[in-house]
Amino acid sequence: MTGRDLKAIRIKLVGDKRGAVKKMAAKLETAYRTYQSWEARKGSIPGVASVAVKGLEYMADLGRAES
């Protein structure tokens, strides 16, 4: 997963408004600055975080399908 992929999923899940990066970091229970560096491609995205993000996306898609 790239920083660009991570950002796209964040926008899909919590939007792109003020505070969205902090909300996504909180969902992943990770530090804001760490999450921010992942999105900016300054740090590598750990596999566990990638799996967690994909899980959040999958759960959101299931919720939309049930509506």
PQR file with spaces between the fields and no chain letter, atoms N, CA, C, O and H, PARSE charges and radii, in Angstrom:
ATOM       1  N    MET     1       0.853   -1.178    0.000 -0.4000 1.5000
ATOM       2  CA   MET     1       0.000    0.000    0.000 -0.0000 2.0000
ATOM       3  C    MET     1       0.893    1.233    0.000  0.5500 1.7000
ATOM       4  O    MET     1       1.862    1.317    0.754 -0.5500 1.4000
ATOM       5  N    THR     2       0.553    2.171   -0.846 -0.4000 1.5000
ATOM       6  CA   THR     2       1.316    3.412   -0.938 -0.0000 2.0000
ATOM       7  C    THR     2       0.628    4.517   -0.130  0.5500 1.7000
ATOM       8  O    THR     2      -0.508    4.362    0.318 -0.5500 1.4000
ATOM       9  H    THR     2      -0.234    2.102   -1.458  0.4000 1.0000
ATOM      10  N    GLY     3       1.336    5.623    0.044 -0.4000 1.5000
ATOM      11  CA   GLY     3       0.747    6.774    0.705 -0.0000 2.0000
ATOM      12  C    GLY     3      -0.466    7.289   -0.042  0.5500 1.7000
ATOM      13  O    GLY     3      -1.437    7.742    0.565 -0.5500 1.4000
ATOM      14  H    GLY     3       2.259    5.748   -0.319  0.4000 1.0000
ATOM      15  N    ARG     4      -0.404    7.219   -1.354 -0.4000 1.5000
ATOM      16  CA   ARG     4      -1.527    7.657   -2.187 -0.0000 2.0000
ATOM      17  C    ARG     4      -2.748    6.768   -1.961  0.5500 1.7000
ATOM      18  O    ARG     4      -3.872    7.261   -1.872 -0.5500 1.4000
ATOM      19  H    ARG     4       0.385    6.852   -1.846  0.4000 1.0000
ATOM      20  N    ASP     5      -2.524    5.456   -1.870 -0.4000 1.5000
ATOM      21  CA   ASP     5      -3.618    4.524   -1.580 -0.0000 2.0000
ATOM      22  C    ASP     5      -4.229    4.811   -0.216  0.5500 1.7000
ATOM      23  O    ASP     5      -5.449    4.819   -0.056 -0.5500 1.4000
ATOM      24  H    ASP     5      -1.611    5.055   -1.942  0.4000 1.0000
ATOM      25  N    LEU     6      -3.362    5.046    0.761 -0.4000 1.5000
ATOM      26  CA   LEU     6      -3.804    5.320    2.116 -0.0000 2.0000
ATOM      27  C    LEU     6      -4.670    6.576    2.156  0.5500 1.7000
ATOM      28  O    LEU     6      -5.710    6.599    2.815 -0.5500 1.4000
ATOM      29  H    LEU     6      -2.371    5.039    0.631  0.4000 1.0000
ATOM      30  N    LYS     7      -4.243    7.607    1.460 -0.4000 1.5000
ATOM      31  CA   LYS     7      -4.999    8.857    1.421 -0.0000 2.0000
ATOM      32  C    LYS     7      -6.361    8.650    0.764  0.5500 1.7000
ATOM      33  O    LYS     7      -7.367    9.173    1.243 -0.5500 1.4000
ATOM      34  H    LYS     7      -3.399    7.588    0.924  0.4000 1.0000
ATOM      35  N    ALA     8      -6.399    7.896   -0.320 -0.4000 1.5000
ATOM      36  CA   ALA     8      -7.660    7.639   -1.019 -0.0000 2.0000
ATOM      37  C    ALA     8      -8.650    6.911   -0.110  0.5500 1.7000
ATOM      38  O    ALA     8      -9.839    7.228   -0.104 -0.5500 1.4000
ATOM      39  H    ALA     8      -5.581    7.471   -0.709  0.4000 1.0000
ATOM      40  N    ILE     9      -8.164    5.949    0.645 -0.4000 1.5000
ATOM      41  CA   ILE     9      -9.046    5.215    1.559 -0.0000 2.0000
ATOM      42  C    ILE     9      -9.501    6.123    2.693  0.5500 1.7000
ATOM      43  O    ILE     9     -10.659    6.064    3.106 -0.5500 1.4000
ATOM      44  H    ILE     9      -7.198    5.692    0.640  0.4000 1.0000
ATOM      45  N    ARG    10      -8.600    6.964    3.202 -0.4000 1.5000
ATOM      46  CA   ARG    10      -8.983    7.904    4.253 -0.0000 2.0000
ATOM      47  C    ARG    10     -10.094    8.840    3.786  0.5500 1.7000
ATOM      48  O    ARG    10     -11.055    9.088    4.514 -0.5500 1.4000
ATOM      49  H    ARG    10      -7.659    7.012    2.867  0.4000 1.0000
ATOM      50  N    ILE    11      -9.956    9.351    2.580 -0.4000 1.5000
ATOM      51  CA   ILE    11     -10.975   10.243    2.030 -0.0000 2.0000
ATOM      52  C    ILE    11     -12.306    9.505    1.905  0.5500 1.7000
ATOM      53  O    ILE    11     -13.362   10.074    2.185 -0.5500 1.4000
ATOM      54  H    ILE    11      -9.176    9.149    1.988  0.4000 1.0000
ATOM      55  N    LYS    12     -12.258    8.261    1.492 -0.4000 1.5000
ATOM      56  CA   LYS    12     -13.466    7.447    1.356 -0.0000 2.0000
ATOM      57  C    LYS    12     -14.133    7.200    2.716  0.5500 1.7000
ATOM      58  O    LYS    12     -15.359    7.214    2.823 -0.5500 1.4000
ATOM      59  H    LYS    12     -11.401    7.799    1.265  0.4000 1.0000
ATOM      60  N    LEU    13     -13.311    6.974    3.757 -0.4000 1.5000
ATOM      61  CA   LEU    13     -13.849    6.614    5.064 -0.0000 2.0000
ATOM      62  C    LEU    13     -14.249    7.807    5.925  0.5500 1.7000
ATOM      63  O    LEU    13     -15.326    7.805    6.521 -0.5500 1.4000
ATOM      64  H    LEU    13     -12.315    6.962    3.670  0.4000 1.0000
ATOM      65  N    VAL    14     -13.392    8.828    5.997 -0.4000 1.5000
ATOM      66  CA   VAL    14     -13.672    9.938    6.915 -0.0000 2.0000
ATOM      67  C    VAL    14     -13.710   11.292    6.237  0.5500 1.7000
ATOM      68  O    VAL    14     -13.943   12.305    6.897 -0.5500 1.4000
ATOM      69  H    VAL    14     -12.517    8.829    5.513  0.4000 1.0000
ATOM      70  N    GLY    15     -13.487   11.329    4.935 -0.4000 1.5000
ATOM      71  CA   GLY    15     -13.543   12.581    4.201 -0.0000 2.0000
ATOM      72  C    GLY    15     -12.199   13.281    4.121  0.5500 1.7000
ATOM      73  O    GLY    15     -11.157   12.728    4.472 -0.5500 1.4000
ATOM      74  H    GLY    15     -13.298   10.506    4.400  0.4000 1.0000
ATOM      75  N    ASP    16     -12.261   14.519    3.647 -0.4000 1.5000
ATOM      76  CA   ASP    16     -11.033   15.286    3.445 -0.0000 2.0000
ATOM      77  C    ASP    16     -11.119   16.647    4.132  0.5500 1.7000
ATOM      78  O    ASP    16     -10.368   17.566    3.807 -0.5500 1.4000
ATOM      79  H    ASP    16     -13.107   14.968    3.362  0.4000 1.0000
ATOM      80  N    LYS    17     -12.036   16.762    5.077 -0.4000 1.5000
ATOM      81  CA   LYS    17     -12.206   18.025    5.780 -0.0000 2.0000
ATOM      82  C    LYS    17     -11.176   18.151    6.898  0.5500 1.7000
ATOM      83  O    LYS    17     -10.428   17.217    7.187 -0.5500 1.4000
ATOM      84  H    LYS    17     -12.646   16.014    5.341  0.4000 1.0000
ATOM      85  N    ARG    18     -11.159   19.312    7.509 -0.4000 1.5000
ATOM      86  CA   ARG    18     -10.247   19.575    8.611 -0.0000 2.0000
ATOM      87  C    ARG    18     -10.421   18.508    9.697  0.5500 1.7000
ATOM      88  O    ARG    18     -11.541   18.206   10.109 -0.5500 1.4000
ATOM      89  H    ARG    18     -11.768   20.070    7.274  0.4000 1.0000
ATOM      90  N    GLY    19      -9.323   17.956   10.144 -0.4000 1.5000
ATOM      91  CA   GLY    19      -9.350   16.955   11.199 -0.0000 2.0000
ATOM      92  C    GLY    19      -9.482   15.526   10.712  0.5500 1.7000
ATOM      93  O    GLY    19      -9.469   14.598   11.520 -0.5500 1.4000
ATOM      94  H    GLY    19      -8.413   18.201    9.810  0.4000 1.0000
ATOM      95  N    ALA    20      -9.609   15.329    9.404 -0.4000 1.5000
ATOM      96  CA   ALA    20      -9.801   13.978    8.879 -0.0000 2.0000
ATOM      97  C    ALA    20      -8.581   13.095    9.116  0.5500 1.7000
ATOM      98  O    ALA    20      -8.723   11.908    9.408 -0.5500 1.4000
ATOM      99  H    ALA    20      -9.620   16.083    8.748  0.4000 1.0000
ATOM     100  N    VAL    21      -7.388   13.663    8.992 -0.4000 1.5000
ATOM     101  CA   VAL    21      -6.160   12.876    9.221 -0.0000 2.0000
ATOM     102  C    VAL    21      -6.107   12.433   10.680  0.5500 1.7000
ATOM     103  O    VAL    21      -5.739   11.295   10.970 -0.5500 1.4000
ATOM     104  H    VAL    21      -7.273   14.627    8.754  0.4000 1.0000
ATOM     105  N    LYS    22      -6.469   13.318   11.591 -0.4000 1.5000
ATOM     106  CA   LYS    22      -6.477   12.962   13.014 -0.0000 2.0000
ATOM     107  C    LYS    22      -7.506   11.877   13.304  0.5500 1.7000
ATOM     108  O    LYS    22      -7.253   10.981   14.110 -0.5500 1.4000
ATOM     109  H    LYS    22      -6.768   14.243   11.356  0.4000 1.0000
ATOM     110  N    LYS    23      -8.673   11.951   12.648 -0.4000 1.5000
ATOM     111  CA   LYS    23      -9.703   10.930   12.835 -0.0000 2.0000
ATOM     112  C    LYS    23      -9.208    9.568   12.367  0.5500 1.7000
ATOM     113  O    LYS    23      -9.418    8.556   13.036 -0.5500 1.4000
ATOM     114  H    LYS    23      -8.879   12.678   11.993  0.4000 1.0000
ATOM     115  N    MET    24      -8.547    9.553   11.210 -0.4000 1.5000
ATOM     116  CA   MET    24      -8.055    8.283   10.681 -0.0000 2.0000
ATOM     117  C    MET    24      -6.949    7.724   11.563  0.5500 1.7000
ATOM     118  O    MET    24      -6.897    6.518   11.807 -0.5500 1.4000
ATOM     119  H    MET    24      -8.377   10.375   10.667  0.4000 1.0000
ATOM     120  N    ALA    25      -6.068    8.587   12.040 -0.4000 1.5000
ATOM     121  CA   ALA    25      -5.007    8.143   12.949 -0.0000 2.0000
ATOM     122  C    ALA    25      -5.618    7.541   14.218  0.5500 1.7000
ATOM     123  O    ALA    25      -5.137    6.532   14.733 -0.5500 1.4000
ATOM     124  H    ALA    25      -6.110    9.566   11.842  0.4000 1.0000
ATOM     125  N    ALA    26      -6.674    8.171   14.706 -0.4000 1.5000
ATOM     126  CA   ALA    26      -7.345    7.651   15.899 -0.0000 2.0000
ATOM     127  C    ALA    26      -7.985    6.290   15.637  0.5500 1.7000
ATOM     128  O    ALA    26      -7.931    5.401   16.486 -0.5500 1.4000
ATOM     129  H    ALA    26      -7.064    8.990   14.287  0.4000 1.0000
ATOM     130  N    LYS    27      -8.593    6.130   14.456 -0.4000 1.5000
ATOM     131  CA   LYS    27      -9.192    4.841   14.106 -0.0000 2.0000
ATOM     132  C    LYS    27      -8.148    3.727   14.112  0.5500 1.7000
ATOM     133  O    LYS    27      -8.437    2.589   14.480 -0.5500 1.4000
ATOM     134  H    LYS    27      -8.636    6.853   13.766  0.4000 1.0000
ATOM     135  N    LEU    28      -6.933    4.074   13.698 -0.4000 1.5000
ATOM     136  CA   LEU    28      -5.853    3.081   13.648 -0.0000 2.0000
ATOM     137  C    LEU    28      -5.063    3.018   14.951  0.5500 1.7000
ATOM     138  O    LEU    28      -4.116    2.241   15.073 -0.5500 1.4000
ATOM     139  H    LEU    28      -6.698    4.999   13.399  0.4000 1.0000
ATOM     140  N    GLU    29      -5.456    3.838   15.919 -0.4000 1.5000
ATOM     141  CA   GLU    29      -4.774    3.908   17.205 -0.0000 2.0000
ATOM     142  C    GLU    29      -3.270    4.118   17.029  0.5500 1.7000
ATOM     143  O    GLU    29      -2.451    3.428   17.637 -0.5500 1.4000
ATOM     144  H    GLU    29      -6.225    4.469   15.819  0.4000 1.0000
ATOM     145  N    THR    30      -2.936    5.074   16.192 -0.4000 1.5000
ATOM     146  CA   THR    30      -1.541    5.412   15.941 -0.0000 2.0000
ATOM     147  C    THR    30      -1.357    6.916   16.090  0.5500 1.7000
ATOM     148  O    THR    30      -2.324    7.677   16.045 -0.5500 1.4000
ATOM     149  H    THR    30      -3.601    5.634   15.698  0.4000 1.0000
ATOM     150  N    ALA    31      -0.130    7.330   16.263 -0.4000 1.5000
ATOM     151  CA   ALA    31       0.163    8.752   16.437 -0.0000 2.0000
ATOM     152  C    ALA    31      -0.153    9.530   15.160  0.5500 1.7000
ATOM     153  O    ALA    31       0.064    9.050   14.047 -0.5500 1.4000
ATOM     154  H    ALA    31       0.655    6.712   16.300  0.4000 1.0000
ATOM     155  N    TYR    32      -0.664   10.729   15.349 -0.4000 1.5000
ATOM     156  CA   TYR    32      -1.017   11.601   14.231 -0.0000 2.0000
ATOM     157  C    TYR    32       0.169   11.802   13.295  0.5500 1.7000
ATOM     158  O    TYR    32       0.029   11.661   12.081 -0.5500 1.4000
ATOM     159  H    TYR    32      -0.841   11.119   16.253  0.4000 1.0000
ATOM     160  N    ARG    33       1.335   12.128   13.848 -0.4000 1.5000
ATOM     161  CA   ARG    33       2.523   12.387   13.024 -0.0000 2.0000
ATOM     162  C    ARG    33       2.966   11.141   12.253  0.5500 1.7000
ATOM     163  O    ARG    33       3.430   11.240   11.118 -0.5500 1.4000
ATOM     164  H    ARG    33       1.449   12.243   14.835  0.4000 1.0000
ATOM     165  N    THR    34       2.823    9.997   12.862 -0.4000 1.5000
ATOM     166  CA   THR    34       3.180    8.747   12.183 -0.0000 2.0000
ATOM     167  C    THR    34       2.267    8.521   10.992  0.5500 1.7000
ATOM     168  O    THR    34       2.726    8.224    9.889 -0.5500 1.4000
ATOM     169  H    THR    34       2.446    9.916   13.785  0.4000 1.0000
ATOM     170  N    TYR    35       0.958    8.666   11.226 -0.4000 1.5000
ATOM     171  CA   TYR    35       0.000    8.495   10.138 -0.0000 2.0000
ATOM     172  C    TYR    35       0.260    9.516    9.034  0.5500 1.7000
ATOM     173  O    TYR    35       0.225    9.189    7.848 -0.5500 1.4000
ATOM     174  H    TYR    35       0.585    8.907   12.122  0.4000 1.0000
ATOM     175  N    GLN    36       0.519   10.747    9.440 -0.4000 1.5000
ATOM     176  CA   GLN    36       0.783   11.824    8.490 -0.0000 2.0000
ATOM     177  C    GLN    36       1.992   11.484    7.611  0.5500 1.7000
ATOM     178  O    GLN    36       1.971   11.734    6.406 -0.5500 1.4000
ATOM     179  H    GLN    36       0.547   11.013   10.403  0.4000 1.0000
ATOM     180  N    SER    37       3.031   10.924    8.203 -0.4000 1.5000
ATOM     181  CA   SER    37       4.219   10.567    7.414 -0.0000 2.0000
ATOM     182  C    SER    37       3.932    9.403    6.464  0.5500 1.7000
ATOM     183  O    SER    37       4.496    9.346    5.371 -0.5500 1.4000
ATOM     184  H    SER    37       3.049   10.721    9.182  0.4000 1.0000
ATOM     185  N    TRP    38       3.071    8.486    6.866 -0.4000 1.5000
ATOM     186  CA   TRP    38       2.702    7.398    5.959 -0.0000 2.0000
ATOM     187  C    TRP    38       2.017    7.960    4.726  0.5500 1.7000
ATOM     188  O    TRP    38       2.336    7.571    3.603 -0.5500 1.4000
ATOM     189  H    TRP    38       2.613    8.533    7.754  0.4000 1.0000
ATOM     190  N    GLU    39       1.081    8.870    4.930 -0.4000 1.5000
ATOM     191  CA   GLU    39       0.357    9.448    3.798 -0.0000 2.0000
ATOM     192  C    GLU    39       1.280   10.268    2.902  0.5500 1.7000
ATOM     193  O    GLU    39       1.114   10.288    1.683 -0.5500 1.4000
ATOM     194  H    GLU    39       0.822    9.185    5.843  0.4000 1.0000
ATOM     195  N    ALA    40       2.241   10.935    3.504 -0.4000 1.5000
ATOM     196  CA   ALA    40       3.165   11.780    2.748 -0.0000 2.0000
ATOM     197  C    ALA    40       4.284   10.951    2.115  0.5500 1.7000
ATOM     198  O    ALA    40       5.184   11.498    1.478 -0.5500 1.4000
ATOM     199  H    ALA    40       2.376   10.919    4.495  0.4000 1.0000
ATOM     200  N    ARG    41       4.224    9.646    2.289 -0.4000 1.5000
ATOM     201  CA   ARG    41       5.233    8.726    1.750 -0.0000 2.0000
ATOM     202  C    ARG    41       6.620    8.956    2.328  0.5500 1.7000
ATOM     203  O    ARG    41       7.615    8.608    1.692 -0.5500 1.4000
ATOM     204  H    ARG    41       3.493    9.201    2.807  0.4000 1.0000
ATOM     205  N    LYS    42       6.706    9.540    3.527 -0.4000 1.5000
ATOM     206  CA   LYS    42       7.998    9.752    4.170 -0.0000 2.0000
ATOM     207  C    LYS    42       8.413    8.555    5.003  0.5500 1.7000
ATOM     208  O    LYS    42       9.590    8.391    5.324 -0.5500 1.4000
ATOM     209  H    LYS    42       5.897    9.822    4.043  0.4000 1.0000
ATOM     210  N    GLY    43       7.467    7.740    5.344 -0.4000 1.5000
ATOM     211  CA   GLY    43       7.761    6.540    6.121 -0.0000 2.0000
ATOM     212  C    GLY    43       7.099    5.349    5.466  0.5500 1.7000
ATOM     213  O    GLY    43       6.127    5.495    4.725 -0.5500 1.4000
ATOM     214  H    GLY    43       6.511    7.874    5.083  0.4000 1.0000
ATOM     215  N    SER    44       7.621    4.188    5.736 -0.4000 1.5000
ATOM     216  CA   SER    44       6.992    3.007    5.150 -0.0000 2.0000
ATOM     217  C    SER    44       5.737    2.659    5.943  0.5500 1.7000
ATOM     218  O    SER    44       5.675    2.860    7.156 -0.5500 1.4000
ATOM     219  H    SER    44       8.411    4.069    6.338  0.4000 1.0000
ATOM     220  N    ILE    45       4.770    2.149    5.256 -0.4000 1.5000
ATOM     221  CA   ILE    45       3.516    1.772    5.895 -0.0000 2.0000
ATOM     222  C    ILE    45       3.641    0.314    6.326  0.5500 1.7000
ATOM     223  O    ILE    45       3.772   -0.573    5.482 -0.5500 1.4000
ATOM     224  H    ILE    45       4.821    1.986    4.271  0.4000 1.0000
ATOM     225  N    PRO    46       3.601    0.063    7.630 -0.5600 1.5000
ATOM     226  CA   PRO    46       3.742   -1.318    8.100  0.2800 2.0000
ATOM     227  C    PRO    46       2.614   -2.204    7.583  0.5500 1.7000
ATOM     228  O    PRO    46       1.493   -1.743    7.371 -0.5500 1.4000
ATOM     229  N    GLY    47       2.923   -3.456    7.388 -0.4000 1.5000
ATOM     230  CA   GLY    47       1.931   -4.406    6.897 -0.0000 2.0000
ATOM     231  C    GLY    47       0.696   -4.482    7.768  0.5500 1.7000
ATOM     232  O    GLY    47      -0.420   -4.589    7.258 -0.5500 1.4000
ATOM     233  H    GLY    47       3.834   -3.830    7.561  0.4000 1.0000
ATOM     234  N    VAL    48       0.884   -4.428    9.079 -0.4000 1.5000
ATOM     235  CA   VAL    48      -0.243   -4.507   10.006 -0.0000 2.0000
ATOM     236  C    VAL    48      -1.178   -3.317    9.794  0.5500 1.7000
ATOM     237  O    VAL    48      -2.398   -3.481    9.814 -0.5500 1.4000
ATOM     238  H    VAL    48       1.790   -4.341    9.493  0.4000 1.0000
ATOM     239  N    ALA    49      -0.628   -2.133    9.594 -0.4000 1.5000
ATOM     240  CA   ALA    49      -1.450   -0.943    9.354 -0.0000 2.0000
ATOM     241  C    ALA    49      -2.193   -1.080    8.033  0.5500 1.7000
ATOM     242  O    ALA    49      -3.364   -0.716    7.935 -0.5500 1.4000
ATOM     243  H    ALA    49       0.363   -1.999    9.578  0.4000 1.0000
ATOM     244  N    SER    50      -1.525   -1.597    7.034 -0.4000 1.5000
ATOM     245  CA   SER    50      -2.142   -1.791    5.734 -0.0000 2.0000
ATOM     246  C    SER    50      -3.340   -2.736    5.840  0.5500 1.7000
ATOM     247  O    SER    50      -4.398   -2.476    5.267 -0.5500 1.4000
ATOM     248  H    SER    50      -0.573   -1.893    7.114  0.4000 1.0000
ATOM     249  N    VAL    51      -3.167   -3.817    6.567 -0.4000 1.5000
ATOM     250  CA   VAL    51      -4.253   -4.784    6.747 -0.0000 2.0000
ATOM     251  C    VAL    51      -5.409   -4.140    7.523  0.5500 1.7000
ATOM     252  O    VAL    51      -6.576   -4.352    7.193 -0.5500 1.4000
ATOM     253  H    VAL    51      -2.307   -4.029    7.032  0.4000 1.0000
ATOM     254  N    ALA    52      -5.080   -3.354    8.556 -0.4000 1.5000
ATOM     255  CA   ALA    52      -6.118   -2.685    9.344 -0.0000 2.0000
ATOM     256  C    ALA    52      -6.920   -1.707    8.488  0.5500 1.7000
ATOM     257  O    ALA    52      -8.145   -1.649    8.588 -0.5500 1.4000
ATOM     258  H    ALA    52      -4.133   -3.182    8.824  0.4000 1.0000
ATOM     259  N    VAL    53      -6.229   -0.945    7.649 -0.4000 1.5000
ATOM     260  CA   VAL    53      -6.903    0.028    6.781 -0.0000 2.0000
ATOM     261  C    VAL    53      -7.812   -0.705    5.798  0.5500 1.7000
ATOM     262  O    VAL    53      -8.950   -0.291    5.577 -0.5500 1.4000
ATOM     263  H    VAL    53      -5.233   -0.992    7.567  0.4000 1.0000
ATOM     264  N    LYS    54      -7.323   -1.773    5.220 -0.4000 1.5000
ATOM     265  CA   LYS    54      -8.147   -2.547    4.285 -0.0000 2.0000
ATOM     266  C    LYS    54      -9.360   -3.150    4.993  0.5500 1.7000
ATOM     267  O    LYS    54     -10.439   -3.250    4.408 -0.5500 1.4000
ATOM     268  H    LYS    54      -6.399   -2.109    5.400  0.4000 1.0000
ATOM     269  N    GLY    55      -9.180   -3.550    6.254 -0.4000 1.5000
ATOM     270  CA   GLY    55     -10.302   -4.064    7.038 -0.0000 2.0000
ATOM     271  C    GLY    55     -11.353   -3.000    7.299  0.5500 1.7000
ATOM     272  O    GLY    55     -12.550   -3.264    7.191 -0.5500 1.4000
ATOM     273  H    GLY    55      -8.304   -3.469    6.729  0.4000 1.0000
ATOM     274  N    LEU    56     -10.905   -1.789    7.644 -0.4000 1.5000
ATOM     275  CA   LEU    56     -11.839   -0.675    7.849 -0.0000 2.0000
ATOM     276  C    LEU    56     -12.604   -0.363    6.564  0.5500 1.7000
ATOM     277  O    LEU    56     -13.806   -0.103    6.589 -0.5500 1.4000
ATOM     278  H    LEU    56      -9.932   -1.575    7.731  0.4000 1.0000
ATOM     279  N    GLU    57     -11.888   -0.394    5.447 -0.4000 1.5000
ATOM     280  CA   GLU    57     -12.530   -0.132    4.155 -0.0000 2.0000
ATOM     281  C    GLU    57     -13.568   -1.210    3.848  0.5500 1.7000
ATOM     282  O    GLU    57     -14.669   -0.903    3.393 -0.5500 1.4000
ATOM     283  H    GLU    57     -10.911   -0.605    5.426  0.4000 1.0000
ATOM     284  N    TYR    58     -13.221   -2.458    4.093 -0.4000 1.5000
ATOM     285  CA   TYR    58     -14.126   -3.569    3.835 -0.0000 2.0000
ATOM     286  C    TYR    58     -15.393   -3.456    4.688  0.5500 1.7000
ATOM     287  O    TYR    58     -16.502   -3.664    4.196 -0.5500 1.4000
ATOM     288  H    TYR    58     -12.326   -2.708    4.462  0.4000 1.0000
ATOM     289  N    MET    59     -15.217   -3.124    5.974 -0.4000 1.5000
ATOM     290  CA   MET    59     -16.362   -2.981    6.868 -0.0000 2.0000
ATOM     291  C    MET    59     -17.263   -1.826    6.422  0.5500 1.7000
ATOM     292  O    MET    59     -18.487   -1.931    6.497 -0.5500 1.4000
ATOM     293  H    MET    59     -14.316   -2.955    6.374  0.4000 1.0000
ATOM     294  N    ALA    60     -16.670   -0.740    5.967 -0.4000 1.5000
ATOM     295  CA   ALA    60     -17.452    0.399    5.482 -0.0000 2.0000
ATOM     296  C    ALA    60     -18.238    0.011    4.227  0.5500 1.7000
ATOM     297  O    ALA    60     -19.397    0.393    4.066 -0.5500 1.4000
ATOM     298  H    ALA    60     -15.675   -0.655    5.906  0.4000 1.0000
ATOM     299  N    ASP    61     -17.595   -0.750    3.345 -0.4000 1.5000
ATOM     300  CA   ASP    61     -18.278   -1.205    2.134 -0.0000 2.0000
ATOM     301  C    ASP    61     -19.441   -2.119    2.465  0.5500 1.7000
ATOM     302  O    ASP    61     -20.486   -2.052    1.818 -0.5500 1.4000
ATOM     303  H    ASP    61     -16.653   -1.060    3.476  0.4000 1.0000
ATOM     304  N    LEU    62     -19.272   -2.979    3.473 -0.4000 1.5000
ATOM     305  CA   LEU    62     -20.364   -3.852    3.879 -0.0000 2.0000
ATOM     306  C    LEU    62     -21.542   -3.033    4.414  0.5500 1.7000
ATOM     307  O    LEU    62     -22.699   -3.340    4.126 -0.5500 1.4000
ATOM     308  H    LEU    62     -18.423   -3.033    3.999  0.4000 1.0000
ATOM     309  N    GLY    63     -21.246   -2.008    5.182 -0.4000 1.5000
ATOM     310  CA   GLY    63     -22.285   -1.144    5.726 -0.0000 2.0000
ATOM     311  C    GLY    63     -23.046   -0.424    4.623  0.5500 1.7000
ATOM     312  O    GLY    63     -24.260   -0.243    4.725 -0.5500 1.4000
ATOM     313  H    GLY    63     -20.306   -1.759    5.416  0.4000 1.0000
ATOM     314  N    ARG    64     -22.362   -0.018    3.589 -0.4000 1.5000
ATOM     315  CA   ARG    64     -23.018    0.656    2.454 -0.0000 2.0000
ATOM     316  C    ARG    64     -23.886   -0.322    1.671  0.5500 1.7000
ATOM     317  O    ARG    64     -24.956    0.038    1.180 -0.5500 1.4000
ATOM     318  H    ARG    64     -21.377   -0.165    3.506  0.4000 1.0000
ATOM     319  N    ALA    65     -23.417   -1.558    1.559 -0.4000 1.5000
ATOM     320  CA   ALA    65     -24.161   -2.558    0.798 -0.0000 2.0000
ATOM     321  C    ALA    65     -25.463   -2.929    1.494  0.5500 1.7000
ATOM     322  O    ALA    65     -26.450   -3.260    0.838 -0.5500 1.4000
ATOM     323  H    ALA    65     -22.547   -1.851    1.957  0.4000 1.0000
ATOM     324  N    GLU    66     -25.463   -2.872    2.833 -0.4000 1.5000
ATOM     325  CA   GLU    66     -26.661   -3.237    3.590 -0.0000 2.0000
ATOM     326  C    GLU    66     -27.714   -2.129    3.575  0.5500 1.7000
ATOM     327  O    GLU    66     -28.889   -2.378    3.844 -0.5500 1.4000
ATOM     328  H    GLU    66     -24.661   -2.603    3.366  0.4000 1.0000
ATOM     329  N    SER    67     -27.289   -0.914    3.261 -0.4000 1.5000
ATOM     330  CA   SER    67     -28.226    0.221    3.265 -0.0000 2.0000
ATOM     331  C    SER    67     -29.160    0.209    2.081  0.5500 1.7000
ATOM     332  O    SER    67     -30.001    1.098    1.949 -0.5500 1.4000
ATOM     333  H    SER    67     -26.335   -0.712    3.042  0.4000 1.0000
